[in-house]
Amino acid sequence: MRTSHKLLLRLLHDPDYDFDEVEVTYLDRGAPADRSTVRGSEIRAIEGGHFIVRPEGEEKYIPIHRLIEIRYRGRRLWERAVGGVVLE
């Protein structure tokens, strides 16, 4: 089983993947349904226990533990409720 953090790093650094095709959904209190989704192109950095996004010009630090789902080209690779990944 791969952690969401390791999966994001693989998608970012593995030349077989286009990080712009990644979509990350995370818990975002106050957003509609308390969820927000960003594309890989909006993720500025993945550091320690968080990632930095800039979806609308405003930089936000999102703790990794708030991740709900990671998709690549529409295919679900990781989901918190399941606690694992499909990608290998």
Buried (B, 14 or more C-beta within 10 A) or exposed (E): EBBBBEBBEBBBEEEEBEBEBBBBBBBBEEEEEEBBBBBBEBBEEBEEEBBBBBBEEEEBEBEBEBBBBBBBEEEBBBBBEEEBBEBE
